[in-house]
Amino acid sequence: MTDTTQPAAIETKGGVIAYLSLDGALAAAEFYKKAFGAEVAMAMPADEKGRTMHVHLHINGSSVMLGDCFPEHGHGYVPAQGFNLLLPVKDIEASWQRAVDAGATVVMPLTDMFWGDRYGQLRDPFGVTWAMNAPITRGA
């Protein structure tokens, strides 16, 4: 990467920020735009192999950052495991369907849970598991 210009300050949203190391970060950013309404706050240009070292997204009021792996610098790809990213949403049915229509795979179908919320899990095409959660709305 030869671009050494400093980008303008980007607002970082949220107290803890997920930073995902993926195989195809720019493609993942495009998927997250379709599936979760992500907005790209900043993206470094791709190198000659199509990899980027940094993308900053805003999703659901928080920042999520991602980048490609660079095995030649000791940072090889490892499949995502042992965590999920939780999206608390207002309209879980519409949010869920949007993600499924974009290409997310259902891991755990939406279910009314014992703690009083509707909850489910999806896996994106890049191997990351996303959970959605919303209060159960009951008629009056």
The first five atom37 places (N, CA, C, CB, O) and aatype in JSON, in Angstrom:
{
  "aatype": [12, 16, 3, 16, 16, 5, 14, 0, 0, 9, 6, 16, 11, 7, 7, 19, 9, 0, 18, 10, 15, 10, 3, 7, 0, 10, 0, 0, 0, 6, 13, 18, 11, 11, 0, 13, 7, 0, 6, 19, 0, 12, 0, 12, 14, 0, 3, 6, 11, 7, 1, 16, 12, 8, 19, 8, 10, 8, 9, 2, 7, 15, 15, 19, 12, 10, 7, 3, 4, 13, 14, 6, 8, 7, 8, 7, 18, 19, 14, 0, 5, 7, 13, 2, 10, 10, 10, 14, 19, 11, 3, 9, 6, 0, 15, 17, 5, 1, 0, 19, 3, 0, 7, 0, 16, 19, 19, 12, 14, 10, 16, 3, 12, 13, 17, 7, 3, 1, 18, 7, 5, 10, 1, 3, 14, 13, 7, 19, 16, 17, 0, 12, 2, 0, 14, 9, 16, 1, 7, 0],
  "atom_mask": [
    [1, 1, 1, 1, 1],
    [1, 1, 1, 1, 1],
    [1, 1, 1, 1, 1],
    [1, 1, 1, 1, 1],
    [1, 1, 1, 1, 1],
    [1, 1, 1, 1, 1],
    [1, 1, 1, 1, 1],
    [1, 1, 1, 1, 1],
    [1, 1, 1, 1, 1],
    [1, 1, 1, 1, 1],
    [1, 1, 1, 1, 1],
    [1, 1, 1, 1, 1],
    [1, 1, 1, 1, 1],
    [1, 1, 1, 0, 1],
    [1, 1, 1, 0, 1],
    [1, 1, 1, 1, 1],
    [1, 1, 1, 1, 1],
    [1, 1, 1, 1, 1],
    [1, 1, 1, 1, 1],
    [1, 1, 1, 1, 1],
    [1, 1, 1, 1, 1],
    [1, 1, 1, 1, 1],
    [1, 1, 1, 1, 1],
    [1, 1, 1, 0, 1],
    [1, 1, 1, 1, 1],
    [1, 1, 1, 1, 1],
    [1, 1, 1, 1, 1],
    [1, 1, 1, 1, 1],
    [1, 1, 1, 1, 1],
    [1, 1, 1, 1, 1],
    [1, 1, 1, 1, 1],
    [1, 1, 1, 1, 1],
    [1, 1, 1, 1, 1],
    [1, 1, 1, 1, 1],
    [1, 1, 1, 1, 1],
    [1, 1, 1, 1, 1],
    [1, 1, 1, 0, 1],
    [1, 1, 1, 1, 1],
    [1, 1, 1, 1, 1],
    [1, 1, 1, 1, 1],
    [1, 1, 1, 1, 1],
    [1, 1, 1, 1, 1],
    [1, 1, 1, 1, 1],
    [1, 1, 1, 1, 1],
    [1, 1, 1, 1, 1],
    [1, 1, 1, 1, 1],
    [1, 1, 1, 1, 1],
    [1, 1, 1, 1, 1],
    [1, 1, 1, 1, 1],
    [1, 1, 1, 0, 1],
    [1, 1, 1, 1, 1],
    [1, 1, 1, 1, 1],
    [1, 1, 1, 1, 1],
    [1, 1, 1, 1, 1],
    [1, 1, 1, 1, 1],
    [1, 1, 1, 1, 1],
    [1, 1, 1, 1, 1],
    [1, 1, 1, 1, 1],
    [1, 1, 1, 1, 1],
    [1, 1, 1, 1, 1],
    [1, 1, 1, 0, 1],
    [1, 1, 1, 1, 1],
    [1, 1, 1, 1, 1],
    [1, 1, 1, 1, 1],
    [1, 1, 1, 1, 1],
    [1, 1, 1, 1, 1],
    [1, 1, 1, 0, 1],
    [1, 1, 1, 1, 1],
    [1, 1, 1, 1, 1],
    [1, 1, 1, 1, 1],
    [1, 1, 1, 1, 1],
    [1, 1, 1, 1, 1],
    [1, 1, 1, 1, 1],
    [1, 1, 1, 0, 1],
    [1, 1, 1, 1, 1],
    [1, 1, 1, 0, 1],
    [1, 1, 1, 1, 1],
    [1, 1, 1, 1, 1],
    [1, 1, 1, 1, 1],
    [1, 1, 1, 1, 1],
    [1, 1, 1, 1, 1],
    [1, 1, 1, 0, 1],
    [1, 1, 1, 1, 1],
    [1, 1, 1, 1, 1],
    [1, 1, 1, 1, 1],
    [1, 1, 1, 1, 1],
    [1, 1, 1, 1, 1],
    [1, 1, 1, 1, 1],
    [1, 1, 1, 1, 1],
    [1, 1, 1, 1, 1],
    [1, 1, 1, 1, 1],
    [1, 1, 1, 1, 1],
    [1, 1, 1, 1, 1],
    [1, 1, 1, 1, 1],
    [1, 1, 1, 1, 1],
    [1, 1, 1, 1, 1],
    [1, 1, 1, 1, 1],
    [1, 1, 1, 1, 1],
    [1, 1, 1, 1, 1],
    [1, 1, 1, 1, 1],
    [1, 1, 1, 1, 1],
    [1, 1, 1, 1, 1],
    [1, 1, 1, 0, 1],
    [1, 1, 1, 1, 1],
    [1, 1, 1, 1, 1],
    [1, 1, 1, 1, 1],
    [1, 1, 1, 1, 1],
    [1, 1, 1, 1, 1],
    [1, 1, 1, 1, 1],
    [1, 1, 1, 1, 1],
    [1, 1, 1, 1, 1],
    [1, 1, 1, 1, 1],
    [1, 1, 1, 1, 1],
    [1, 1, 1, 1, 1],
    [1, 1, 1, 1, 1],
    [1, 1, 1, 0, 1],
    [1, 1, 1, 1, 1],
    [1, 1, 1, 1, 1],
    [1, 1, 1, 1, 1],
    [1, 1, 1, 0, 1],
    [1, 1, 1, 1, 1],
    [1, 1, 1, 1, 1],
    [1, 1, 1, 1, 1],
    [1, 1, 1, 1, 1],
    [1, 1, 1, 1, 1],
    [1, 1, 1, 1, 1],
    [1, 1, 1, 0, 1],
    [1, 1, 1, 1, 1],
    [1, 1, 1, 1, 1],
    [1, 1, 1, 1, 1],
    [1, 1, 1, 1, 1],
    [1, 1, 1, 1, 1],
    [1, 1, 1, 1, 1],
    [1, 1, 1, 1, 1],
    [1, 1, 1, 1, 1],
    [1, 1, 1, 1, 1],
    [1, 1, 1, 1, 1],
    [1, 1, 1, 1, 1],
    [1, 1, 1, 0, 1],
    [1, 1, 1, 1, 1]
  ],
  "atom_positions": [
    [[0.85, -1.15, 0.0], [0.0, 0.0, 0.0], [0.9, 1.23, 0.0], [-0.97, -0.01, 1.21], [1.8, 1.35, 0.83]],
    [[0.65, 2.11, -0.92], [1.52, 3.25, -1.05], [0.86, 4.55, -0.62], [1.99, 3.37, -2.45], [1.56, 5.56, -0.52]],
    [[-0.42, 4.58, -0.38], [-1.11, 5.79, 0.03], [-0.77, 6.1, 1.48], [-2.64, 5.65, -0.16], [-1.14, 5.34, 2.38]],
    [[-0.08, 7.2, 1.71], [0.33, 7.55, 3.08], [-0.41, 8.78, 3.58], [1.83, 7.79, 3.13], [-0.02, 9.35, 4.61]],
    [[-1.46, 9.22, 2.9], [-2.2, 10.38, 3.36], [-2.98, 10.04, 4.62], [-3.15, 10.91, 2.26], [-3.46, 8.91, 4.77]],
    [[-3.1, 10.99, 5.5], [-3.85, 10.81, 6.74], [-5.31, 11.12, 6.47], [-3.28, 11.71, 7.88], [-5.63, 12.21, 5.99]],
    [[-6.21, 10.18, 6.76], [-7.63, 10.47, 6.57], [-8.1, 11.45, 7.63], [-8.46, 9.18, 6.61], [-7.51, 11.57, 8.7]],
    [[-9.19, 12.14, 7.31], [-9.81, 13.03, 8.3], [-10.28, 12.2, 9.48], [-11.0, 13.84, 7.68], [-10.54, 11.0, 9.34]],
    [[-10.39, 12.83, 10.63], [-10.85, 12.12, 11.82], [-12.25, 11.56, 11.59], [-10.83, 13.05, 13.06], [-13.14, 12.28, 11.13]],
    [[-12.44, 10.29, 11.91], [-13.71, 9.62, 11.77], [-14.26, 9.38, 13.16], [-13.57, 8.28, 10.98], [-13.53, 8.93, 14.05]],
    [[-15.54, 9.68, 13.37], [-16.13, 9.44, 14.68], [-16.19, 7.95, 14.96], [-17.53, 10.06, 14.76], [-16.74, 7.18, 14.18]],
    [[-15.63, 7.55, 16.09], [-15.71, 6.17, 16.53], [-16.89, 6.07, 17.49], [-14.38, 5.71, 17.21], [-16.98, 6.81, 18.47]],
    [[-17.79, 5.15, 17.19], [-19.01, 5.01, 17.97], [-18.97, 3.73, 18.79], [-20.24, 5.01, 17.05], [-18.59, 2.68, 18.28]],
    [[-19.36, 3.82, 20.04], [-19.44, 2.64, 20.89], [-18.28, 2.58, 21.86], [0.0, 0.0, 0.0], [-17.23, 3.18, 21.64]],
    [[-18.48, 1.83, 22.94], [-17.47, 1.72, 23.97], [-16.48, 0.61, 23.73], [0.0, 0.0, 0.0], [-15.31, 0.73, 24.11]],
    [[-16.9, -0.48, 23.1], [-16.02, -1.57, 22.71], [-16.26, -1.79, 21.23], [-16.3, -2.89, 23.55], [-17.41, -1.86, 20.78]],
    [[-15.2, -1.88, 20.47], [-15.33, -1.98, 19.02], [-14.82, -3.32, 18.53], [-14.57, -0.84, 18.32], [-13.68, -3.7, 18.82]],
    [[-15.65, -4.02, 17.8], [-15.22, -5.26, 17.16], [-14.31, -4.91, 15.99], [-16.45, -6.11, 16.69], [-14.63, -4.03, 15.2]],
    [[-13.18, -5.62, 15.89], [-12.27, -5.48, 14.76], [-12.11, -6.87, 14.16], [-10.87, -4.85, 15.19], [-11.47, -7.74, 14.75]],
    [[-12.7, -7.07, 13.0], [-12.74, -8.38, 12.36], [-11.62, -8.53, 11.35], [-14.09, -8.6, 11.68], [-11.41, -7.65, 10.52]],
    [[-10.89, -9.64, 11.43], [-9.89, -9.99, 10.43], [-10.53, -11.01, 9.51], [-8.57, -10.56, 11.1], [-10.86, -12.12, 9.92]],
    [[-10.71, -10.62, 8.26], [-11.48, -11.42, 7.31], [-10.68, -11.71, 6.05], [-12.77, -10.72, 6.96], [-9.63, -11.12, 5.81]],
    [[-11.21, -12.62, 5.27], [-10.7, -12.86, 3.93], [-11.69, -12.19, 2.98], [-10.53, -14.41, 3.62], [-12.68, -12.79, 2.59]],
    [[-11.4, -10.94, 2.61], [-12.29, -10.18, 1.75], [-12.99, -9.05, 2.46], [0.0, 0.0, 0.0], [-14.22, -8.95, 2.42]],
    [[-12.25, -8.18, 3.12], [-12.83, -7.12, 3.94], [-13.68, -6.14, 3.13], [-11.74, -6.37, 4.66], [-14.74, -5.72, 3.6]],
    [[-13.25, -5.77, 1.95], [-14.05, -4.84, 1.14], [-15.36, -5.48, 0.7], [-13.24, -4.37, -0.09], [-16.4, -4.82, 0.68]],
    [[-15.32, -6.76, 0.34], [-16.55, -7.47, -0.02], [-17.45, -7.61, 1.21], [-16.23, -8.87, -0.61], [-18.67, -7.5, 1.1]],
    [[-16.85, -7.85, 2.37], [-17.63, -7.95, 3.61], [-18.32, -6.62, 3.9], [-16.73, -8.35, 4.79], [-19.49, -6.6, 4.31]],
    [[-17.63, -5.51, 3.7], [-18.23, -4.2, 3.92], [-19.45, -4.01, 3.02], [-17.2, -3.07, 3.67], [-20.48, -3.48, 3.46]],
    [[-19.35, -4.44, 1.78], [-20.49, -4.35, 0.86], [-21.65, -5.22, 1.35], [-20.07, -4.76, -0.56], [-22.81, -4.82, 1.3]],
    [[-21.31, -6.43, 1.81], [-22.35, -7.32, 2.35], [-23.02, -6.68, 3.57], [-21.75, -8.69, 2.72], [-24.24, -6.71, 3.68]],
    [[-22.23, -6.11, 4.48], [-22.77, -5.52, 5.7], [-23.66, -4.32, 5.38], [-21.64, -5.1, 6.64], [-24.6, -4.03, 6.12]],
    [[-23.36, -3.61, 4.29], [-24.25, -2.53, 3.86], [-25.62, -3.08, 3.49], [-23.65, -1.77, 2.66], [-26.65, -2.53, 3.9]],
    [[-25.64, -4.17, 2.73], [-26.9, -4.77, 2.3], [-27.63, -5.45, 3.45], [-26.65, -5.78, 1.18], [-28.84, -5.3, 3.6]],
    [[-26.9, -6.2, 4.26], [-27.52, -7.04, 5.29], [-27.92, -6.26, 6.54], [-26.6, -8.14, 5.68], [-28.96, -6.54, 7.13]],
    [[-27.09, -5.29, 6.94], [-27.3, -4.64, 8.23], [-27.39, -3.12, 8.14], [-26.18, -5.0, 9.16], [-27.45, -2.45, 9.17]],
    [[-27.4, -2.57, 6.93], [-27.49, -1.12, 6.78], [-26.22, -0.38, 7.17], [0.0, 0.0, 0.0], [-26.28, 0.79, 7.55]],
    [[-25.08, -1.05, 7.09], [-23.8, -0.42, 7.45], [-23.53, 0.79, 6.57], [-22.65, -1.44, 7.33], [-23.92, 0.84, 5.4]],
    [[-22.86, 1.75, 7.16], [-22.36, 2.91, 6.43], [-20.85, 2.88, 6.52], [-22.94, 4.26, 7.0], [-20.29, 2.68, 7.6]],
    [[-20.18, 3.07, 5.4], [-18.72, 3.08, 5.39], [-18.25, 4.46, 5.83], [-18.16, 2.71, 3.97], [-18.49, 5.45, 5.14]],
    [[-17.59, 4.5, 6.98], [-17.04, 5.76, 7.48], [-15.68, 6.02, 6.83], [-16.9, 5.72, 9.02], [-15.31, 7.17, 6.59]],
    [[-14.95, 4.94, 6.55], [-13.62, 5.06, 5.96], [-13.17, 3.71, 5.47], [-12.6, 5.65, 6.96], [-13.43, 2.69, 6.12]],
    [[-12.5, 3.68, 4.34], [-11.92, 2.43, 3.82], [-10.6, 2.75, 3.14], [-12.9, 1.72, 2.82], [-10.51, 3.63, 2.29]],
    [[-9.57, 2.02, 3.53], [-8.27, 2.15, 2.88], [-8.37, 1.47, 1.51], [-7.11, 1.52, 3.74], [-9.1, 0.5, 1.35]],
    [[-7.64, 1.98, 0.53], [-7.7, 1.35, -0.79], [-7.09, -0.05, -0.76], [-6.97, 2.21, -1.82], [-6.25, -0.38, 0.09]],
    [[-7.52, -0.86, -1.7], [-7.01, -2.23, -1.81], [-5.59, -2.22, -2.35], [-7.92, -3.07, -2.73], [-5.19, -1.33, -3.11]],
    [[-4.82, -3.23, -1.94], [-3.47, -3.4, -2.49], [-3.57, -4.15, -3.82], [-2.54, -4.16, -1.48], [-4.66, -4.4, -4.32]],
    [[-2.42, -4.5, -4.38], [-2.4, -5.19, -5.69], [-3.05, -6.57, -5.65], [-0.97, -5.33, -6.17], [-3.36, -7.13, -6.7]],
    [[-3.25, -7.13, -4.45], [-3.91, -8.43, -4.31], [-5.39, -8.28, -3.95], [-3.2, -9.27, -3.26], [-6.07, -9.27, -3.71]],
    [[-5.89, -7.04, -3.9], [-7.3, -6.8, -3.57], [-7.6, -6.75, -2.09], [0.0, 0.0, 0.0], [-8.76, -6.74, -1.69]],
    [[-6.55, -6.71, -1.25], [-6.74, -6.7, 0.21], [-6.68, -5.27, 0.73], [-5.68, -7.58, 0.91], [-5.98, -4.41, 0.19]],
    [[-7.41, -5.04, 1.8], [-7.33, -3.74, 2.47], [-6.93, -3.95, 3.92], [-8.68, -2.97, 2.38], [-7.29, -4.96, 4.53]],
    [[-6.19, -3.01, 4.45], [-5.77, -3.15, 5.84], [-6.79, -2.58, 6.81], [-4.44, -2.48, 6.03], [-6.71, -2.87, 8.01]],
    [[-7.75, -1.76, 6.33], [-8.67, -1.16, 7.28], [-9.94, -0.65, 6.62], [-7.99, -0.04, 8.02], [-9.9, 0.07, 5.62]],
    [[-11.06, -1.04, 7.21], [-12.38, -0.48, 6.87], [-13.05, -0.15, 8.19], [-13.25, -1.49, 6.01], [-13.04, -0.95, 9.12]],
    [[-13.64, 1.04, 8.26], [-14.37, 1.48, 9.46], [-15.83, 1.65, 9.04], [-13.78, 2.84, 10.05], [-16.16, 2.45, 8.17]],
    [[-16.71, 0.88, 9.68], [-18.14, 0.92, 9.4], [-18.91, 1.46, 10.6], [-18.67, -0.47, 9.01], [-18.45, 1.35, 11.74]],
    [[-20.06, 2.03, 10.34], [-21.03, 2.34, 11.38], [-22.22, 1.41, 11.14], [-21.46, 3.87, 11.37], [-22.84, 1.43, 10.08]],
    [[-22.53, 0.59, 12.15], [-23.65, -0.34, 12.08], [-24.48, -0.18, 13.34], [-23.16, -1.81, 11.91], [-23.96, -0.32, 14.45]],
    [[-25.74, 0.11, 13.17], [-26.67, 0.12, 14.31], [-26.2, 1.04, 15.44], [-26.85, -1.3, 14.84], [-26.37, 0.71, 16.62]],
    [[-25.6, 2.18, 15.09], [-25.16, 3.14, 16.09], [-23.79, 2.88, 16.69], [0.0, 0.0, 0.0], [-23.39, 3.58, 17.62]],
    [[-23.06, 1.88, 16.19], [-21.73, 1.57, 16.71], [-20.73, 1.44, 15.57], [-21.76, 0.27, 17.54], [-21.11, 1.28, 14.41]],
    [[-19.46, 1.52, 15.92], [-18.41, 1.27, 14.95], [-18.07, -0.21, 14.92], [-17.15, 2.11, 15.28], [-18.06, -0.88, 15.95]],
    [[-17.79, -0.71, 13.74], [-17.24, -2.04, 13.52], [-16.1, -1.83, 12.53], [-18.33, -3.09, 12.98], [-16.25, -1.14, 11.52]],
    [[-14.96, -2.43, 12.84], [-13.8, -2.27, 11.96], [-13.38, -3.63, 11.43], [-12.63, -1.58, 12.7], [-13.55, -4.64, 12.11]],
    [[-12.82, -3.64, 10.24], [-12.39, -4.89, 9.65], [-11.23, -4.66, 8.7], [-13.55, -5.56, 8.92], [-11.0, -3.55, 8.22]],
    [[-10.52, -5.72, 8.46], [-9.41, -5.68, 7.53], [-9.09, -7.08, 7.06], [0.0, 0.0, 0.0], [-9.48, -8.07, 7.68]],
    [[-8.36, -7.14, 5.97], [-7.92, -8.43, 5.45], [-6.71, -8.93, 6.23], [-7.59, -8.34, 3.95], [-6.01, -8.16, 6.89]],
    [[-6.48, -10.2, 6.13], [-5.3, -10.81, 6.74], [-4.12, -10.68, 5.78], [-5.56, -12.32, 7.1], [-4.29, -10.68, 4.56]],
    [[-2.94, -10.56, 6.35], [-1.71, -10.43, 5.57], [-0.72, -11.48, 6.07], [-1.12, -8.99, 5.68], [0.12, -11.17, 6.91]],
    [[-0.82, -12.73, 5.55], [0.05, -13.8, 6.05], [1.53, -13.51, 5.91], [-0.27, -15.07, 5.34], [2.33, -13.99, 6.71]],
    [[1.91, -12.74, 4.91], [3.33, -12.43, 4.72], [3.88, -11.53, 5.83], [3.54, -11.76, 3.37], [5.09, -11.33, 5.94]],
    [[2.98, -10.98, 6.64], [3.37, -10.16, 7.8], [3.01, -10.85, 9.1], [2.7, -8.77, 7.73], [2.9, -10.19, 10.15]],
    [[2.81, -12.17, 9.05], [2.52, -12.93, 10.26], [1.08, -12.87, 10.72], [0.0, 0.0, 0.0], [0.78, -13.21, 11.87]],
    [[0.18, -12.45, 9.83], [-1.22, -12.3, 10.2], [-2.08, -13.07, 9.19], [-1.64, -10.79, 10.24], [-2.73, -12.48, 8.32]],
    [[-2.07, -14.4, 9.33], [-2.83, -15.25, 8.42], [-4.29, -15.36, 8.83], [0.0, 0.0, 0.0], [-4.67, -15.0, 9.94]],
    [[-5.09, -15.85, 7.91], [-6.53, -15.99, 8.15], [-6.81, -17.14, 9.11], [-7.27, -16.21, 6.81], [-6.26, -18.23, 8.97]],
    [[-7.67, -16.89, 10.08], [-8.19, -17.89, 11.01], [-9.7, -17.73, 11.01], [-7.57, -17.73, 12.47], [-10.18, -16.62, 11.22]],
    [[-10.47, -18.8, 10.78], [-11.93, -18.66, 10.77], [-12.45, -18.11, 12.1], [-12.59, -20.01, 10.47], [-11.93, -18.42, 13.17]],
    [[-13.49, -17.28, 12.01], [-14.12, -16.7, 13.2], [-14.69, -17.82, 14.06], [-15.23, -15.68, 12.81], [-15.33, -18.73, 13.55]],
    [[-14.46, -17.74, 15.37], [-15.01, -18.75, 16.27], [-15.05, -18.21, 17.69], [-14.18, -20.04, 16.22], [-14.27, -17.32, 18.05]],
    [[-15.95, -18.74, 18.49], [-15.99, -18.41, 19.9], [-16.62, -17.08, 20.25], [0.0, 0.0, 0.0], [-16.53, -16.65, 21.4]],
    [[-17.26, -16.41, 19.3], [-17.93, -15.14, 19.6], [-19.05, -14.92, 18.58], [-16.92, -13.96, 19.58], [-19.09, -15.56, 17.53]],
    [[-19.94, -14.0, 18.9], [-20.87, -13.49, 17.91], [-21.03, -12.0, 18.14], [-22.25, -14.22, 17.98], [-20.69, -11.5, 19.21]],
    [[-21.52, -11.31, 17.15], [-21.8, -9.89, 17.25], [-23.3, -9.74, 17.42], [-21.28, -9.1, 16.0], [-24.07, -10.27, 16.63]],
    [[-23.73, -9.02, 18.44], [-25.15, -8.87, 18.76], [-25.67, -7.54, 18.25], [-25.38, -9.0, 20.27], [-25.11, -6.48, 18.54]],
    [[-26.76, -7.61, 17.48], [-27.44, -6.42, 16.99], [-28.78, -6.3, 17.7], [-27.63, -6.47, 15.45], [-29.71, -7.04, 17.37]],
    [[-28.91, -5.41, 18.67], [-30.23, -5.15, 19.23], [-31.0, -4.29, 18.23], [-30.13, -4.45, 20.65], [-30.53, -3.22, 17.84]],
    [[-32.15, -4.75, 17.81], [-32.92, -4.06, 16.78], [-34.35, -3.82, 17.25], [-32.93, -4.87, 15.47], [-34.82, -4.46, 18.19]],
    [[-35.04, -2.88, 16.6], [-36.43, -2.59, 16.94], [-37.38, -3.52, 16.19], [-36.76, -1.13, 16.62], [-38.27, -4.11, 16.79]],
    [[-37.19, -3.64, 14.89], [-38.05, -4.49, 14.07], [-37.26, -5.73, 13.68], [-38.59, -3.72, 12.81], [-36.64, -5.77, 12.61]],
    [[-37.29, -6.73, 14.54], [-36.43, -7.91, 14.33], [-36.82, -8.7, 13.09], [-36.47, -8.81, 15.56], [-35.96, -9.25, 12.41]],
    [[-38.1, -8.78, 12.81], [-38.54, -9.55, 11.63], [-37.97, -8.93, 10.35], [-40.09, -9.62, 11.55], [-37.43, -9.64, 9.51]],
    [[-38.1, -7.62, 10.2], [-37.6, -6.94, 9.0], [-36.07, -6.98, 8.95], [-38.09, -5.49, 8.97], [-35.5, -7.21, 7.88]],
    [[-35.41, -6.75, 10.09], [-33.95, -6.77, 10.11], [-33.42, -8.16, 9.77], [-33.43, -6.33, 11.49], [-32.45, -8.3, 9.03]],
    [[-34.06, -9.17, 10.32], [-33.69, -10.57, 10.07], [-33.84, -10.89, 8.59], [-34.55, -11.53, 10.91], [-32.92, -11.44, 7.97]],
    [[-34.98, -10.55, 8.02], [-35.25, -10.87, 6.62], [-34.28, -10.15, 5.7], [-36.68, -10.5, 6.26], [-33.84, -10.72, 4.7]],
    [[-33.94, -8.92, 6.02], [-32.98, -8.16, 5.21], [-31.64, -8.9, 5.17], [-32.79, -6.73, 5.78], [-31.04, -9.04, 4.1]],
    [[-31.17, -9.38, 6.33], [-29.9, -10.1, 6.38], [-29.96, -11.42, 5.63], [-29.49, -10.34, 7.84], [-29.02, -11.76, 4.91]],
    [[-31.05, -12.15, 5.78], [-31.22, -13.43, 5.07], [-31.27, -13.17, 3.56], [-32.52, -14.15, 5.54], [-30.63, -13.89, 2.79]],
    [[-32.02, -12.16, 3.15], [-32.12, -11.85, 1.72], [-30.77, -11.44, 1.14], [-33.13, -10.73, 1.5], [-30.51, -11.66, -0.05]],
    [[-29.91, -10.84, 1.96], [-28.57, -10.44, 1.5], [-27.62, -11.62, 1.38], [-27.99, -9.41, 2.45], [-26.58, -11.52, 0.72]],
    [[-27.97, -12.76, 2.03], [-27.13, -13.95, 1.91], [-26.65, -14.54, 3.22], [0.0, 0.0, 0.0], [-25.83, -15.46, 3.22]],
    [[-27.14, -14.03, 4.36], [-26.78, -14.62, 5.65], [-27.48, -15.97, 5.81], [-27.14, -13.67, 6.83], [-28.59, -16.15, 5.31]],
    [[-26.84, -16.89, 6.49], [-27.37, -18.23, 6.72], [-27.89, -18.33, 8.16], [-26.29, -19.31, 6.46], [-27.22, -17.88, 9.09]],
    [[-29.06, -18.89, 8.32], [-29.63, -19.04, 9.66], [-28.87, -20.11, 10.43], [-31.14, -19.39, 9.57], [-28.73, -21.24, 9.96]],
    [[-28.38, -19.74, 11.61], [-27.72, -20.66, 12.52], [-28.71, -21.11, 13.59], [-26.47, -20.01, 13.17], [-28.83, -22.29, 13.88]],
    [[-29.42, -20.15, 14.16], [-30.45, -20.39, 15.17], [-31.65, -19.54, 14.78], [-29.95, -20.06, 16.63], [-31.57, -18.31, 14.8]],
    [[-32.77, -20.17, 14.43], [-33.94, -19.39, 14.0], [-34.42, -18.43, 15.09], [-35.08, -20.34, 13.6], [-34.17, -18.64, 16.28]],
    [[-35.1, -17.38, 14.66], [-35.7, -16.46, 15.63], [-36.62, -17.22, 16.56], [-36.46, -15.32, 14.92], [-37.46, -18.01, 16.11]],
    [[-36.45, -16.97, 17.85], [-37.22, -17.68, 18.87], [-37.55, -16.71, 20.0], [-36.44, -18.92, 19.42], [-36.73, -15.86, 20.35]],
    [[-38.75, -16.84, 20.56], [-39.08, -16.1, 21.77], [-38.35, -16.76, 22.92], [-40.64, -16.05, 22.02], [-38.55, -17.95, 23.19]],
    [[-37.49, -15.99, 23.6], [-36.62, -16.54, 24.62], [-37.17, -16.33, 26.03], [-35.25, -15.93, 24.52], [-38.02, -15.47, 26.25]],
    [[-36.69, -17.12, 26.95], [-37.15, -17.08, 28.34], [-36.89, -15.74, 29.01], [-36.48, -18.18, 29.12], [-37.56, -15.4, 29.98]],
    [[-35.93, -14.95, 28.51], [-35.62, -13.67, 29.15], [-36.51, -12.54, 28.64], [-34.16, -13.31, 28.91], [-36.36, -11.39, 29.06]],
    [[-37.44, -12.87, 27.74], [-38.42, -11.89, 27.3], [-38.13, -11.2, 25.98], [0.0, 0.0, 0.0], [-38.81, -10.24, 25.62]],
    [[-37.12, -11.67, 25.26], [-36.79, -11.1, 23.96], [-36.93, -12.15, 22.86], [-35.35, -10.52, 23.97], [-36.96, -13.35, 23.12]],
    [[-37.01, -11.67, 21.64], [-36.95, -12.52, 20.45], [-35.5, -12.49, 20.0], [-37.95, -12.03, 19.3], [-34.89, -11.43, 19.91]],
    [[-34.93, -13.67, 19.71], [-33.49, -13.8, 19.49], [-33.23, -14.85, 18.42], [-32.76, -14.16, 20.81], [-33.97, -15.84, 18.32]],
    [[-32.18, -14.64, 17.64], [-31.73, -15.63, 16.67], [-30.3, -15.32, 16.24], [0.0, 0.0, 0.0], [-29.77, -14.26, 16.55]],
    [[-29.69, -16.27, 15.53], [-28.32, -16.09, 15.06], [-28.22, -16.41, 13.57], [-27.34, -16.99, 15.86], [-28.88, -17.31, 13.06]],
    [[-27.38, -15.63, 12.9], [-27.1, -15.78, 11.46], [-25.59, -15.84, 11.27], [-27.72, -14.6, 10.64], [-24.83, -15.32, 12.08]],
    [[-25.15, -16.48, 10.19], [-23.72, -16.46, 9.84], [-23.61, -15.76, 8.49], [-23.1, -17.92, 9.78], [-24.33, -16.07, 7.55]],
    [[-22.68, -14.82, 8.41], [-22.49, -14.11, 7.15], [-21.58, -14.94, 6.23], [-21.88, -12.71, 7.4], [-20.98, -15.91, 6.69]],
    [[-21.48, -14.57, 4.96], [-20.65, -15.34, 4.03], [-19.16, -15.34, 4.36], [-20.84, -14.8, 2.65], [-18.39, -16.06, 3.73]],
    [[-18.74, -14.54, 5.35], [-17.34, -14.45, 5.73], [-17.06, -15.22, 7.01], [-16.93, -12.99, 5.91], [-15.96, -15.17, 7.55]],
    [[-18.08, -15.96, 7.5], [-17.9, -16.84, 8.65], [-18.19, -16.22, 10.01], [0.0, 0.0, 0.0], [-17.99, -16.87, 11.03]],
    [[-18.64, -14.97, 10.05], [-18.92, -14.29, 11.32], [-20.37, -14.54, 11.7], [-18.62, -12.75, 11.21], [-21.28, -14.43, 10.87]],
    [[-20.59, -14.89, 12.97], [-21.94, -15.11, 13.48], [-22.48, -13.81, 14.06], [-21.96, -16.24, 14.54], [-21.82, -13.15, 14.87]],
    [[-23.68, -13.46, 13.64], [-24.37, -12.26, 14.1], [-25.65, -12.7, 14.8], [-24.69, -11.28, 12.9], [-26.41, -13.51, 14.27]],
    [[-25.89, -12.18, 15.98], [-27.13, -12.44, 16.7], [-28.0, -11.19, 16.61], [-26.86, -12.83, 18.19], [-27.49, -10.07, 16.54]],
    [[-29.31, -11.4, 16.6], [-30.25, -10.29, 16.66], [-31.15, -10.53, 17.86], [-31.09, -10.15, 15.34], [-31.5, -11.66, 18.2]],
    [[-31.52, -9.42, 18.47], [-32.29, -9.46, 19.7], [-33.25, -8.27, 19.71], [-31.36, -9.44, 20.95], [-32.87, -7.16, 19.34]],
    [[-34.49, -8.51, 20.13], [-35.48, -7.42, 20.27], [-36.49, -7.84, 21.33], [-36.19, -7.1, 18.9], [-36.8, -9.02, 21.47]],
    [[-37.0, -6.86, 22.07], [-38.06, -7.19, 23.04], [-39.26, -7.8, 22.31], [-38.5, -5.92, 23.83], [-39.6, -7.4, 21.2]],
    [[-39.89, -8.75, 22.95], [-41.12, -9.33, 22.4], [-42.22, -8.3, 22.56], [-41.5, -10.69, 23.12], [-42.45, -7.77, 23.65]],
    [[-42.9, -8.03, 21.47], [-44.02, -7.08, 21.54], [-45.3, -7.9, 21.61], [-44.04, -6.09, 20.3], [-45.53, -8.82, 20.82]],
    [[-46.1, -7.55, 22.57], [-47.37, -8.25, 22.78], [-48.5, -7.26, 22.56], [-47.44, -8.89, 24.2], [-48.39, -6.09, 22.92]],
    [[-49.56, -7.73, 22.0], [-50.74, -6.89, 21.79], [-51.35, -6.5, 23.12], [0.0, 0.0, 0.0], [-51.23, -7.22, 24.11]],
    [[-52.02, -5.35, 23.13], [-52.63, -4.86, 24.38], [-53.88, -5.61, 24.74], [-52.95, -3.39, 24.27], [-54.51, -5.32, 25.75]]
  ]
}
